[in-house]
């Protein structure tokens, strides 16, 4: 069978893992912004995410195009300041994404704990020792 | 400042989100395999992940190259059967990844709940109504 199976059978497909949000740097940016709902200055955001200027700019463009974030250019004591903020619809989309991410963690964490307790000698931490 | 800030300041960098595992289809494959430690037949895995033959093969190759999964070609009543299984080191790497994923969920869920309770009129579910 070469065709894609119906989604109903695809227990682990995680269709809710929105690719725009799931990319690591963008997930980092959005988690920073969702925890700072009043917004963050570009330089502070860059620092929190461990990104370079170029990388952050590129990912913010992707997110701005999808109206997930808004970029506000302003002045602070005559110095230019770029404020980055998650939008209301971006926040809703992030929360949707988060519910699927929580499902992954539940699925995986359950399996990891079952395996560890049933066979402690082959648990991941033991195998690395 | 054009340089990358030190990791210690990068509170939301999530360096542990291993790119090999984080890609959506591979996360789907590995979560299926971690919940089925004895392995899964290729066709069953394909169904659980909602992937096509070609897509699954491609992602399995990436995971096999990094020794995260092993692919065992066997016979079942004279019919060829391909068994896919997560390796011990792959499992350890997945568990490491999972601990960072849990951190993302904790960071985000906390922010989401704080925002919702402090300002219910602008909560994500309300904004979609």
gemmi code that builds the backbone of each chain (N, CA, C; Angstrom):
import gemmi

chains = {
    "A": [
        ("UNK", (0.842, -1.199, 0.000), (0.000, 0.000, 0.000), (0.881, 1.254, 0.000)),
        ("UNK", (0.761, 2.040, -1.037), (1.618, 3.227, -1.156), (0.925, 4.491, -0.636)),
        ("UNK", (-0.380, 4.419, -0.435), (-1.112, 5.627, -0.040), (-0.971, 5.907, 1.453)),
        ("UNK", (-1.225, 7.140, 1.809), (-1.139, 7.599, 3.192), (-2.354, 7.065, 3.949)),
        ("UNK", (-2.196, 6.450, 5.116), (-3.353, 5.924, 5.840), (-4.226, 7.061, 6.384)),
        ("UNK", (-5.503, 6.780, 6.644), (-6.372, 7.819, 7.193), (-5.885, 8.280, 8.565)),
        ("UNK", (-6.115, 9.566, 8.861), (-5.602, 10.169, 10.097), (-6.129, 9.457, 11.341)),
        ("UNK", (-7.303, 8.872, 11.248), (-7.905, 8.223, 12.419), (-7.049, 7.070, 12.950)),
        ("UNK", (-6.313, 6.397, 12.059), (-5.458, 5.279, 12.476), (-4.094, 5.769, 12.943)),
        ("UNK", (-3.802, 7.024, 12.641), (-2.447, 7.527, 12.869), (-2.318, 8.094, 14.278)),
        ("UNK", (-2.307, 7.184, 15.248), (-2.298, 7.531, 16.671), (-1.141, 8.458, 17.061)),
        ("UNK", (0.006, 8.307, 16.357), (1.184, 9.090, 16.722), (1.584, 10.119, 15.654)),
        ("UNK", (0.617, 10.512, 14.826), (0.968, 11.437, 13.740), (1.213, 12.857, 14.243)),
        ("UNK", (0.547, 13.250, 15.325), (0.707, 14.591, 15.902), (0.578, 15.704, 14.865)),
        ("UNK", (-0.543, 15.668, 14.156), (-0.799, 16.682, 13.119), (-0.774, 18.103, 13.698)),
        ("UNK", (-1.070, 18.218, 14.999), (-1.098, 19.547, 15.632), (0.262, 20.190, 15.830)),
        ("UNK", (1.343, 19.476, 15.476), (2.682, 20.075, 15.622), (2.977, 20.997, 14.441)),
        ("UNK", (2.248, 22.092, 14.398), (2.377, 23.197, 13.443), (3.852, 23.464, 13.093)),
        ("UNK", (4.220, 23.243, 11.822), (5.636, 23.353, 11.438), (6.219, 24.755, 11.634)),
        ("UNK", (5.377, 25.770, 11.497), (5.863, 27.146, 11.665), (6.341, 27.361, 13.106)),
        ("UNK", (5.625, 26.773, 14.052), (5.965, 26.938, 15.472), (7.003, 25.910, 15.935)),
        ("UNK", (6.956, 24.700, 15.363), (7.776, 23.589, 15.864), (9.279, 23.766, 15.635)),
        ("UNK", (9.666, 24.494, 14.617), (11.097, 24.711, 14.333), (11.771, 25.235, 15.605)),
        ("UNK", (12.934, 24.661, 15.967), (13.509, 24.918, 17.285), (13.681, 26.396, 17.652)),
        ("UNK", (14.267, 27.187, 16.756), (14.503, 28.593, 17.090), (13.175, 29.339, 17.265)),
        ("UNK", (12.201, 29.003, 16.421), (10.907, 29.698, 16.549), (10.158, 29.271, 17.804)),
        ("UNK", (10.313, 28.026, 18.192), (9.697, 27.557, 19.440), (10.320, 28.297, 20.623)),
        ("UNK", (11.608, 28.524, 20.534), (12.338, 29.264, 21.548), (11.828, 30.719, 21.618)),
        ("UNK", (11.720, 31.355, 20.460), (11.231, 32.744, 20.383), (9.813, 32.844, 20.948)),
        ("UNK", (8.939, 31.934, 20.529), (7.535, 32.027, 20.939), (7.341, 31.698, 22.417)),
        ("UNK", (8.148, 30.773, 22.944), (8.023, 30.473, 24.368), (8.503, 31.670, 25.191)),
        ("UNK", (9.544, 32.350, 24.715), (9.978, 33.592, 25.378), (8.851, 34.617, 25.361)),
        ("UNK", (8.225, 34.783, 24.190), (7.207, 35.834, 24.054), (5.923, 35.509, 24.807)),
        ("UNK", (5.567, 34.220, 24.872), (4.333, 33.853, 25.564), (4.507, 34.048, 27.081)),
        ("UNK", (5.748, 33.957, 27.534), (5.986, 34.183, 28.968), (6.222, 35.671, 29.274)),
        ("UNK", (6.275, 36.475, 28.219), (6.412, 37.938, 28.395), (5.338, 38.608, 27.544)),
        ("UNK", (4.086, 38.538, 27.950), (2.975, 38.995, 27.090), (3.014, 40.488, 26.739)),
        ("UNK", (3.756, 41.293, 27.510), (3.844, 42.725, 27.155), (4.876, 42.963, 26.055)),
        ("UNK", (5.607, 41.931, 25.673), (6.594, 42.068, 24.609), (8.013, 42.130, 25.147)),
        ("UNK", (8.970, 41.960, 24.247), (10.389, 41.993, 24.604), (11.143, 42.813, 23.562)),
        ("UNK", (12.159, 43.533, 24.017), (13.036, 44.243, 23.078), (13.828, 43.206, 22.285)),
        ("UNK", (14.082, 43.524, 21.008), (14.812, 42.615, 20.122), (16.074, 42.069, 20.791)),
        ("UNK", (16.876, 42.949, 21.402), (18.154, 42.506, 21.982), (17.979, 41.580, 23.179)),
        ("UNK", (16.946, 41.825, 23.940), (16.681, 40.967, 25.101), (16.207, 39.588, 24.624)),
        ("UNK", (15.322, 39.599, 23.631), (14.804, 38.356, 23.059), (15.949, 37.513, 22.470)),
        ("UNK", (16.833, 38.190, 21.753), (18.007, 37.545, 21.146), (18.843, 36.834, 22.205)),
        ("UNK", (19.026, 37.518, 23.336), (19.805, 36.986, 24.451), (19.117, 35.761, 25.077)),
        ("UNK", (17.814, 35.874, 25.317), (17.073, 34.777, 25.947), (17.079, 33.520, 25.080)),
        ("UNK", (17.094, 33.723, 23.746), (17.012, 32.581, 22.821), (18.384, 32.087, 22.361)),
        ("UNK", (19.438, 32.824, 22.704), (20.767, 32.420, 22.265), (20.922, 32.460, 20.760)),
        ("UNK", (20.299, 33.460, 20.113), (20.360, 33.570, 18.647), (21.209, 34.767, 18.233)),
        ("UNK", (21.676, 34.750, 16.997), (22.375, 35.914, 16.453), (21.326, 36.897, 15.914)),
        ("UNK", (21.747, 38.132, 15.646), (20.841, 39.132, 15.057), (20.170, 38.596, 13.792)),
        ("UNK", (21.008, 38.016, 12.907), (20.498, 37.567, 11.603), (19.485, 36.449, 11.732)),
        ("UNK", (19.812, 35.497, 12.587), (18.902, 34.374, 12.809), (17.580, 34.824, 13.398)),
        ("UNK", (17.647, 35.670, 14.401), (16.407, 36.135, 15.041), (15.560, 36.908, 14.032)),
        ("UNK", (16.196, 37.788, 13.256), (15.455, 38.572, 12.251), (14.744, 37.662, 11.260)),
        ("UNK", (15.441, 36.633, 10.809), (14.889, 35.723, 9.823), (13.667, 34.991, 10.383)),
        ("UNK", (13.784, 34.491, 11.606), (12.657, 33.758, 12.200), (11.489, 34.687, 12.544)),
        ("UNK", (11.814, 35.920, 12.973), (10.728, 36.864, 13.261), (9.951, 37.198, 11.987)),
        ("UNK", (10.646, 37.274, 10.852), (9.960, 37.556, 9.576), (8.944, 36.470, 9.253)),
        ("UNK", (9.347, 35.213, 9.456), (8.438, 34.089, 9.197), (7.204, 34.206, 10.092)),
        ("UNK", (7.436, 34.509, 11.351), (6.333, 34.590, 12.323), (5.449, 35.815, 12.087)),
        ("UNK", (6.075, 36.900, 11.633), (5.312, 38.122, 11.364), (4.417, 37.933, 10.130)),
        ("UNK", (4.953, 37.247, 9.125), (4.200, 36.989, 7.896), (2.918, 36.213, 8.212)),
        ("UNK", (2.990, 35.299, 9.178), (1.813, 34.505, 9.577), (0.994, 35.194, 10.669)),
        ("UNK", (1.347, 36.443, 10.953), (0.642, 37.232, 11.991), (0.676, 36.577, 13.376)),
        ("UNK", (1.755, 35.855, 13.658), (1.910, 35.230, 14.976), (2.572, 36.222, 15.940)),
        ("UNK", (3.476, 37.039, 15.387), (4.083, 38.106, 16.202), (3.907, 39.446, 15.495)),
        ("UNK", (4.029, 40.507, 16.277), (4.078, 41.840, 15.668), (5.362, 42.516, 16.107)),
        ("UNK", (5.941, 43.264, 15.168), (7.215, 43.943, 15.411), (6.917, 45.439, 15.407)),
        ("UNK", (7.218, 46.098, 16.521), (6.904, 47.521, 16.642), (8.203, 48.304, 16.778)),
        ("UNK", (8.452, 49.192, 15.792), (9.677, 49.996, 15.850), (9.345, 51.293, 16.569)),
        ("UNK", (10.036, 51.557, 17.666), (9.741, 52.746, 18.452), (11.029, 53.447, 18.878)),
        ("UNK", (10.864, 54.532, 19.648), (12.017, 55.292, 20.145), (12.007, 55.220, 21.662)),
        ("UNK", (13.180, 55.037, 22.246), (13.303, 55.066, 23.700), (14.422, 56.048, 24.027)),
        ("UNK", (14.045, 57.248, 24.581), (15.024, 58.306, 24.831), (15.864, 58.582, 23.580)),
        ("UNK", (15.163, 58.749, 22.463), (15.811, 59.060, 21.172), (16.659, 57.943, 20.588)),
        ("UNK", (16.605, 56.753, 21.221), (17.324, 55.631, 20.607), (16.290, 54.672, 20.031)),
        ("UNK", (16.568, 54.104, 18.868), (15.594, 53.193, 18.267), (15.468, 51.910, 19.081)),
        ("UNK", (14.239, 51.439, 19.230), (13.982, 50.222, 19.996), (12.985, 49.378, 19.215)),
        ("UNK", (13.300, 48.098, 19.027), (12.388, 47.200, 18.311), (11.714, 46.298, 19.330)),
        ("UNK", (10.396, 46.429, 19.413), (9.623, 45.625, 20.372), (8.980, 44.448, 19.638)),
        ("UNK", (9.107, 43.252, 20.200), (8.525, 42.046, 19.599), (7.448, 41.541, 20.551)),
        ("UNK", (6.282, 41.246, 19.999), (5.171, 40.822, 20.855), (4.375, 39.738, 20.154)),
        ("UNK", (3.858, 38.769, 20.929), (3.008, 37.735, 20.356), (1.607, 38.344, 20.192)),
        ("UNK", (0.940, 38.032, 19.067), (-0.413, 38.573, 18.832), (-1.449, 37.687, 19.525)),
        ("UNK", (-2.676, 38.148, 19.582), (-3.750, 37.348, 20.205), (-3.967, 36.056, 19.409)),
        ("UNK", (-3.986, 36.162, 18.078), (-4.188, 34.945, 17.277), (-2.951, 34.050, 17.330)),
        ("UNK", (-1.767, 34.659, 17.437), (-0.529, 33.880, 17.556), (-0.525, 33.091, 18.857)),
        ("UNK", (-1.005, 33.736, 19.889), (-1.087, 33.077, 21.188), (-2.039, 31.878, 21.150)),
        ("UNK", (-3.177, 32.063, 20.483), (-4.161, 30.968, 20.350), (-3.530, 29.797, 19.586)),
        ("UNK", (-2.782, 30.137, 18.504), (-2.137, 29.109, 17.691), (-1.052, 28.388, 18.493)),
        ("UNK", (-0.334, 29.143, 19.302), (0.703, 28.541, 20.148), (0.063, 27.608, 21.172)),
        ("UNK", (-1.060, 28.013, 21.754), (-1.737, 27.189, 22.770), (-2.239, 25.881, 22.147)),
        ("UNK", (-2.734, 25.963, 20.897), (-3.154, 24.764, 20.153), (-1.958, 23.809, 19.992)),
        ("UNK", (-0.848, 24.392, 19.526), (0.387, 23.625, 19.344), (0.796, 22.962, 20.656)),
        ("UNK", (0.733, 23.743, 21.732), (1.152, 23.263, 23.050), (0.357, 22.039, 23.491)),
        ("UNK", (-0.932, 21.997, 23.145), (-1.747, 20.853, 23.580), (-1.257, 19.566, 22.909)),
        ("UNK", (-0.791, 19.663, 21.648), (-0.230, 18.473, 20.996), (1.123, 18.113, 21.618)),
        ("UNK", (1.920, 19.134, 21.914), (3.232, 18.887, 22.521), (3.060, 18.180, 23.874)),
        ("UNK", (2.048, 18.587, 24.612), (1.776, 17.943, 25.902), (1.384, 16.477, 25.697)),
        ("UNK", (0.679, 16.204, 24.591), (0.290, 14.826, 24.271), (1.535, 13.968, 23.995)),
        ("UNK", (2.489, 14.528, 23.245), (3.753, 13.817, 22.974), (4.440, 13.475, 24.294)),
        ("UNK", (4.540, 14.486, 25.159), (5.219, 14.278, 26.444), (4.497, 13.216, 27.268)),
        ("UNK", (3.155, 13.261, 27.280), (2.394, 12.246, 28.036), (2.634, 10.852, 27.475)),
        ("UNK", (2.536, 10.714, 26.139), (2.750, 9.412, 25.490), (4.133, 8.859, 25.826)),
        ("UNK", (5.134, 9.729, 25.679), (6.517, 9.300, 25.826), (6.892, 9.070, 27.276)),
        ("UNK", (6.474, 9.975, 28.137), (6.861, 9.884, 29.545), (6.268, 8.622, 30.155)),
        ("UNK", (5.052, 8.289, 29.766), (4.408, 7.078, 30.266), (5.236, 5.848, 29.861)),
        ("UNK", (5.601, 5.796, 28.600), (6.386, 4.667, 28.095), (7.742, 4.598, 28.788)),
        ("UNK", (8.378, 5.734, 28.960), (9.701, 5.781, 29.586), (9.625, 5.278, 31.026)),
        ("UNK", (8.584, 5.685, 31.756), (8.488, 5.269, 33.160), (8.152, 3.778, 33.272)),
        ("UNK", (7.300, 3.268, 32.392), (6.949, 1.839, 32.397), (8.201, 1.001, 32.152)),
        ("UNK", (8.974, 1.399, 31.139), (10.191, 0.668, 30.789), (11.198, 0.691, 31.933)),
        ("UNK", (11.399, 1.888, 32.516), (12.404, 2.026, 33.571), (12.058, 1.172, 34.780)),
        ("UNK", (10.771, 1.195, 35.192), (10.413, 0.485, 36.416), (10.364, -1.032, 36.192)),
        ("UNK", (10.028, -1.461, 34.941), (9.917, -2.897, 34.711), (11.275, -3.545, 34.481)),
        ("UNK", (12.257, -2.736, 34.077), (13.564, -3.302, 33.764), (14.654, -2.284, 34.100)),
        ("UNK", (14.882, -2.043, 35.407), (15.781, -0.961, 35.803), (17.213, -1.108, 35.285)),
        ("UNK", (17.679, -2.339, 35.080), (19.070, -2.540, 34.645), (19.290, -1.990, 33.237)),
        ("UNK", (18.203, -1.897, 32.437), (18.355, -1.382, 31.074), (17.744, 0.006, 30.920)),
        ("UNK", (17.553, 0.702, 32.048), (16.988, 2.045, 31.956), (18.011, 2.971, 31.301)),
        ("UNK", (17.553, 4.088, 30.671), (18.489, 4.959, 29.950), (19.630, 5.463, 30.812)),
        ("UNK", (19.352, 5.828, 32.081), (20.433, 6.383, 32.884), (21.475, 5.298, 33.205)),
        ("UNK", (21.005, 4.065, 33.420), (21.940, 2.975, 33.709), (22.802, 2.656, 32.488)),
        ("UNK", (22.185, 2.735, 31.287), (22.918, 2.359, 30.087), (24.010, 3.359, 29.747)),
        ("UNK", (23.866, 4.586, 30.289), (24.886, 5.584, 30.003), (26.026, 5.546, 31.018)),
        ("UNK", (25.854, 4.828, 32.113), (26.867, 4.826, 33.173), (28.107, 4.060, 32.732)),
    ],
    "B": [
        ("UNK", (25.642, 44.386, 19.243), (26.397, 43.142, 19.464), (25.986, 42.101, 18.440)),
        ("UNK", (26.894, 41.666, 17.612), (26.579, 40.702, 16.564), (26.850, 39.266, 17.000)),
        ("UNK", (27.591, 39.121, 18.067), (27.960, 37.763, 18.479), (26.847, 37.074, 19.251)),
        ("UNK", (26.924, 35.759, 19.268), (25.949, 34.933, 19.967), (26.185, 35.074, 21.473)),
        ("UNK", (25.161, 35.313, 22.282), (25.375, 35.456, 23.719), (25.730, 34.119, 24.361)),
        ("UNK", (26.387, 34.144, 25.536), (26.716, 32.876, 26.197), (25.450, 32.109, 26.568)),
        ("UNK", (25.550, 30.784, 26.548), (24.391, 29.922, 26.781), (23.755, 30.179, 28.145)),
        ("UNK", (24.569, 30.606, 29.120), (24.056, 30.795, 30.475), (22.939, 31.848, 30.524)),
        ("UNK", (22.999, 32.845, 29.609), (21.973, 33.897, 29.584), (20.775, 33.476, 28.753)),
        ("UNK", (20.947, 32.425, 27.965), (19.925, 32.046, 26.995), (18.892, 31.120, 27.633)),
        ("UNK", (18.100, 31.700, 28.511), (17.112, 30.962, 29.316), (16.156, 30.114, 28.470)),
        ("UNK", (15.844, 30.601, 27.244), (14.868, 29.897, 26.416), (15.484, 29.276, 25.158)),
        ("UNK", (16.802, 29.026, 25.184), (17.451, 28.513, 23.969), (17.111, 27.047, 23.707)),
        ("UNK", (16.857, 26.275, 24.754), (16.499, 24.859, 24.621), (17.472, 24.093, 23.717)),
        ("UNK", (18.748, 24.192, 24.074), (19.796, 23.518, 23.290), (19.547, 22.005, 23.215)),
        ("UNK", (18.847, 21.466, 24.218), (18.587, 20.026, 24.249), (17.587, 19.522, 23.218)),
        ("UNK", (16.986, 20.436, 22.435), (16.041, 19.989, 21.404), (16.796, 19.506, 20.163)),
        ("UNK", (17.460, 18.388, 20.334), (18.204, 17.649, 19.303), (17.463, 17.684, 17.953)),
        ("UNK", (18.095, 18.292, 16.952), (17.403, 18.494, 15.671), (17.044, 17.194, 14.962)),
        ("UNK", (17.848, 16.161, 15.177), (17.564, 14.872, 14.532), (16.230, 14.315, 15.047)),
        ("UNK", (15.972, 14.501, 16.328), (14.752, 13.973, 16.938), (13.574, 14.939, 16.795)),
        ("UNK", (13.859, 16.245, 16.830), (12.792, 17.252, 16.901), (11.937, 17.346, 15.632)),
        ("UNK", (12.498, 16.997, 14.492), (11.730, 17.072, 13.223), (10.424, 16.279, 13.399)),
        ("UNK", (9.295, 16.861, 12.963), (7.993, 16.312, 13.320), (7.793, 14.839, 13.003)),
        ("UNK", (8.116, 14.412, 11.781), (7.896, 13.012, 11.406), (8.783, 12.082, 12.246)),
        ("UNK", (10.024, 12.508, 12.502), (10.928, 11.656, 13.287), (10.497, 11.598, 14.758)),
        ("UNK", (9.952, 12.702, 15.263), (9.432, 12.696, 16.632), (8.262, 11.720, 16.715)),
        ("UNK", (7.459, 11.694, 15.682), (6.324, 10.781, 15.597), (6.810, 9.324, 15.570)),
        ("UNK", (7.788, 9.035, 14.723), (8.358, 7.684, 14.614), (8.951, 7.238, 15.954)),
        ("UNK", (9.735, 8.130, 16.564), (10.424, 7.734, 17.800), (9.468, 7.586, 18.978)),
        ("UNK", (8.429, 8.406, 19.014), (7.464, 8.255, 20.118), (6.695, 6.944, 19.947)),
        ("UNK", (6.404, 6.571, 18.699), (5.788, 5.258, 18.459), (6.712, 4.138, 18.933)),
        ("UNK", (7.983, 4.252, 18.579), (8.925, 3.173, 18.912), (9.243, 3.110, 20.405)),
        ("UNK", (9.262, 4.253, 21.063), (9.580, 4.244, 22.494), (8.402, 3.633, 23.277)),
        ("UNK", (7.211, 3.749, 22.730), (6.052, 3.134, 23.404), (5.866, 1.661, 23.002)),
        ("UNK", (6.684, 1.204, 22.041), (6.659, -0.203, 21.620), (8.094, -0.733, 21.641)),
        ("UNK", (8.654, -0.921, 22.838), (10.086, -1.250, 22.938), (10.497, -2.552, 22.246)),
        ("UNK", (9.549, -3.444, 21.967), (9.922, -4.674, 21.259), (10.023, -4.452, 19.748)),
        ("UNK", (9.673, -3.269, 19.282), (9.755, -2.977, 17.862), (8.400, -3.011, 17.185)),
        ("UNK", (8.352, -2.443, 15.971), (7.119, -2.402, 15.180), (7.447, -2.783, 13.749)),
        ("UNK", (6.513, -3.469, 13.100), (6.667, -3.747, 11.675), (6.545, -2.426, 10.908)),
        ("UNK", (7.313, -2.326, 9.817), (7.322, -1.106, 8.994), (5.904, -0.630, 8.686)),
        ("UNK", (5.029, -1.543, 8.244), (3.686, -1.141, 7.833), (2.825, -0.641, 8.998)),
        ("UNK", (3.024, -1.225, 10.142), (2.284, -0.781, 11.321), (2.773, 0.601, 11.762)),
        ("UNK", (4.090, 0.773, 11.753), (4.697, 2.056, 12.125), (4.227, 3.170, 11.179)),
        ("UNK", (4.191, 2.836, 9.899), (3.736, 3.787, 8.869), (2.311, 4.256, 9.163)),
        ("UNK", (1.473, 3.301, 9.564), (0.077, 3.593, 9.869), (-0.049, 4.476, 11.119)),
        ("UNK", (0.699, 4.118, 12.152), (0.629, 4.879, 13.407), (1.093, 6.321, 13.226)),
        ("UNK", (2.040, 6.530, 12.316), (2.616, 7.865, 12.123), (1.935, 8.640, 10.993)),
        ("UNK", (1.056, 7.980, 10.245), (0.391, 8.663, 9.136), (1.362, 9.097, 8.052)),
        ("UNK", (2.382, 8.264, 7.794), (3.393, 8.601, 6.788), (3.251, 7.698, 5.565)),
        ("UNK", (3.798, 8.139, 4.446), (3.864, 7.291, 3.252), (5.095, 6.385, 3.370)),
        ("UNK", (5.148, 5.343, 2.518), (6.325, 4.460, 2.486), (7.615, 5.258, 2.316)),
        ("UNK", (7.598, 6.161, 1.343), (8.809, 6.910, 0.997), (9.273, 7.793, 2.137)),
        ("UNK", (8.308, 8.501, 2.744), (8.636, 9.382, 3.857), (9.200, 8.620, 5.041)),
        ("UNK", (8.538, 7.517, 5.376), (9.010, 6.736, 6.520), (10.416, 6.185, 6.255)),
        ("UNK", (10.632, 5.662, 5.042), (11.960, 5.128, 4.698), (13.039, 6.189, 4.847)),
        ("UNK", (12.739, 7.372, 4.357), (13.714, 8.457, 4.381), (14.075, 8.813, 5.833)),
        ("UNK", (13.051, 8.944, 6.675), (13.321, 9.325, 8.068), (14.008, 8.198, 8.842)),
        ("UNK", (13.633, 6.951, 8.535), (14.305, 5.820, 9.201), (15.793, 5.788, 8.857)),
        ("UNK", (16.118, 6.131, 7.610), (17.535, 6.157, 7.204), (18.327, 7.153, 8.035)),
        ("UNK", (17.738, 8.335, 8.248), (18.415, 9.362, 9.054), (18.645, 8.830, 10.477)),
        ("UNK", (17.625, 8.190, 11.032), (17.708, 7.688, 12.412), (18.648, 6.493, 12.527)),
        ("UNK", (18.688, 5.678, 11.475), (19.569, 4.503, 11.485), (21.031, 4.935, 11.393)),
        ("UNK", (21.285, 5.946, 10.568), (22.638, 6.474, 10.396), (23.204, 6.950, 11.732)),
        ("UNK", (22.348, 7.539, 12.564), (22.769, 8.016, 13.888), (22.642, 6.928, 14.960)),
        ("UNK", (22.379, 5.712, 14.547), (22.219, 4.571, 15.475), (21.123, 4.789, 16.526)),
        ("UNK", (20.090, 5.518, 16.148), (18.963, 5.754, 17.067), (17.952, 4.620, 16.909)),
        ("UNK", (17.819, 4.111, 15.683), (16.954, 2.944, 15.454), (17.758, 1.860, 14.737)),
        ("UNK", (17.243, 0.635, 14.822), (17.821, -0.438, 14.006), (16.704, -1.046, 13.169)),
        ("UNK", (17.062, -1.407, 11.946), (16.108, -1.960, 10.991), (16.500, -3.417, 10.751)),
        ("UNK", (15.592, -4.317, 11.072), (15.901, -5.740, 10.947), (15.008, -6.371, 9.874)),
        ("UNK", (15.646, -6.886, 8.823), (14.881, -7.517, 7.738), (14.753, -8.999, 8.063)),
        ("UNK", (13.529, -9.479, 8.200), (13.315, -10.881, 8.568), (12.202, -11.508, 7.731)),
        ("UNK", (11.928, -12.776, 8.012), (10.877, -13.500, 7.297), (9.774, -13.871, 8.287)),
        ("UNK", (8.537, -13.718, 7.875), (7.405, -14.148, 8.701), (6.520, -15.029, 7.819)),
        ("UNK", (6.526, -16.367, 8.072), (5.803, -17.321, 7.222), (6.150, -17.124, 5.745)),
        ("UNK", (7.445, -17.052, 5.483), (7.968, -16.881, 4.118), (7.656, -15.535, 3.465)),
        ("UNK", (7.101, -14.621, 4.253), (6.896, -13.268, 3.696), (7.904, -12.322, 4.340)),
        ("UNK", (8.486, -11.415, 3.547), (9.467, -10.497, 4.136), (8.804, -9.536, 5.123)),
        ("UNK", (9.480, -9.298, 6.234), (8.960, -8.388, 7.260), (10.098, -7.481, 7.719)),
        ("UNK", (9.835, -6.189, 7.753), (10.859, -5.257, 8.213), (10.493, -4.782, 9.608)),
        ("UNK", (11.360, -5.080, 10.565), (11.115, -4.692, 11.953), (11.936, -3.440, 12.288)),
        ("UNK", (11.289, -2.469, 12.914), (11.962, -1.226, 13.301), (11.965, -1.152, 14.818)),
        ("UNK", (13.132, -0.860, 15.381), (13.237, -0.843, 16.834), (14.155, 0.289, 17.285)),
        ("UNK", (13.829, 0.903, 18.431), (14.710, 1.944, 18.965), (15.867, 1.240, 19.678)),
        ("UNK", (17.081, 1.769, 19.533), (18.251, 1.158, 20.178), (18.368, 1.659, 21.626)),
        ("UNK", (19.231, 1.043, 22.404), (19.432, 1.485, 23.790), (19.981, 2.913, 23.815)),
        ("UNK", (20.957, 3.195, 22.951), (21.518, 4.555, 22.948), (20.503, 5.551, 22.372)),
        ("UNK", (19.695, 5.089, 21.411), (18.647, 5.949, 20.839), (17.624, 6.316, 21.891)),
        ("UNK", (17.300, 5.327, 22.706), (16.353, 5.560, 23.786), (16.897, 6.586, 24.777)),
        ("UNK", (18.182, 6.472, 25.118), (18.803, 7.422, 26.042), (18.773, 8.829, 25.442)),
        ("UNK", (19.059, 8.915, 24.128), (19.073, 10.218, 23.463), (17.659, 10.810, 23.420)),
        ("UNK", (16.661, 9.955, 23.204), (15.269, 10.402, 23.186), (14.853, 10.908, 24.577)),
        ("UNK", (15.282, 10.202, 25.627), (14.925, 10.594, 26.994), (15.543, 11.959, 27.340)),
        ("UNK", (16.780, 12.188, 26.868), (17.432, 13.491, 27.043), (16.615, 14.590, 26.368)),
        ("UNK", (16.263, 14.301, 25.122), (15.439, 15.243, 24.346), (14.147, 15.538, 25.095)),
        ("UNK", (13.511, 14.474, 25.597), (12.223, 14.597, 26.281), (12.309, 15.516, 27.490)),
        ("UNK", (13.447, 15.493, 28.195), (13.544, 16.338, 29.388), (13.516, 17.823, 28.992)),
        ("UNK", (14.102, 18.157, 27.833), (14.025, 19.550, 27.379), (12.608, 19.890, 26.913)),
        ("UNK", (11.970, 18.935, 26.244), (10.599, 19.155, 25.777), (9.671, 19.410, 26.970)),
        ("UNK", (9.899, 18.675, 28.036), (9.088, 18.873, 29.253), (9.323, 20.271, 29.824)),
        ("UNK", (10.572, 20.767, 29.708), (10.879, 22.116, 30.186), (10.102, 23.157, 29.374)),
        ("UNK", (10.046, 22.969, 28.044), (9.276, 23.886, 27.179), (7.819, 23.911, 27.640)),
        ("UNK", (7.254, 22.718, 27.841), (5.850, 22.621, 28.239), (5.627, 23.297, 29.595)),
        ("UNK", (6.562, 23.071, 30.535), (6.416, 23.715, 31.849), (6.475, 25.237, 31.725)),
        ("UNK", (7.465, 25.742, 30.982), (7.616, 27.194, 30.818), (6.350, 27.791, 30.209)),
        ("UNK", (5.874, 27.148, 29.158), (4.756, 27.692, 28.389), (3.437, 27.529, 29.120)),
        ("UNK", (3.216, 26.364, 29.706), (1.942, 26.105, 30.366), (1.766, 27.039, 31.555)),
        ("UNK", (2.862, 27.304, 32.248), (2.796, 28.217, 33.381), (2.358, 29.607, 32.902)),
        ("UNK", (2.993, 30.087, 31.845), (2.660, 31.407, 31.294), (1.216, 31.445, 30.814)),
        ("UNK", (0.796, 30.386, 30.136), (-0.568, 30.343, 29.597), (-1.586, 30.381, 30.727)),
        ("UNK", (-1.311, 29.642, 31.815), (-2.288, 29.602, 32.905), (-2.317, 30.933, 33.656)),
        ("UNK", (-1.146, 31.556, 33.826), (-1.087, 32.858, 34.515), (-1.889, 33.889, 33.728)),
        ("UNK", (-1.648, 33.924, 32.419), (-2.342, 34.897, 31.559), (-3.850, 34.675, 31.606)),
        ("UNK", (-4.282, 33.414, 31.483), (-5.709, 33.116, 31.427), (-6.412, 33.539, 32.703)),
        ("UNK", (-5.787, 33.233, 33.862), (-6.482, 33.512, 35.112), (-6.452, 34.999, 35.452)),
        ("UNK", (-5.372, 35.715, 35.017), (-5.295, 37.127, 35.355), (-6.156, 37.981, 34.437)),
        ("UNK", (-6.451, 37.471, 33.249), (-7.215, 38.265, 32.290), (-8.090, 37.343, 31.444)),
        ("UNK", (-9.148, 36.784, 32.048), (-9.939, 35.761, 31.360), (-10.570, 36.246, 30.053)),
        ("UNK", (-10.858, 37.543, 29.940), (-11.533, 38.042, 28.736), (-10.635, 37.909, 27.509)),
        ("UNK", (-9.301, 37.887, 27.737), (-8.383, 37.800, 26.603), (-7.701, 36.440, 26.547)),
        ("UNK", (-8.268, 35.436, 27.197), (-7.653, 34.118, 27.166), (-7.773, 33.540, 25.762)),
        ("UNK", (-6.871, 32.620, 25.380), (-6.865, 32.103, 24.010), (-8.202, 31.526, 23.587)),
        ("UNK", (-8.867, 30.765, 24.506), (-10.128, 30.148, 24.101), (-11.196, 31.216, 23.889)),
        ("UNK", (-11.160, 32.253, 24.728), (-12.144, 33.329, 24.564), (-11.926, 34.077, 23.258)),
        ("UNK", (-10.641, 34.276, 22.901), (-10.356, 35.069, 21.705), (-10.761, 34.346, 20.424)),
        ("UNK", (-10.903, 32.993, 20.516), (-11.307, 32.261, 19.327), (-12.818, 32.161, 19.207)),
        ("UNK", (-13.551, 32.546, 20.293), (-15.013, 32.389, 20.286), (-15.670, 33.426, 19.364)),
    ],
}
model = gemmi.Model(1)
for chain_id, residues in chains.items():
    chain = gemmi.Chain(chain_id)
    for i, (resn, *xyz) in enumerate(residues, 1):
        res = gemmi.Residue()
        res.name, res.seqid = resn, gemmi.SeqId(i, " ")
        for name, pos in zip(("N", "CA", "C"), xyz):
            atom = gemmi.Atom()
            atom.name, atom.element = name, gemmi.Element(name[0])
            atom.pos, atom.b_iso = gemmi.Position(*pos), 0.0
            res.add_atom(atom)
        chain.add_residue(res)
    model.add_chain(chain)
structure = gemmi.Structure()
structure.add_model(model)
structure.setup_entities()
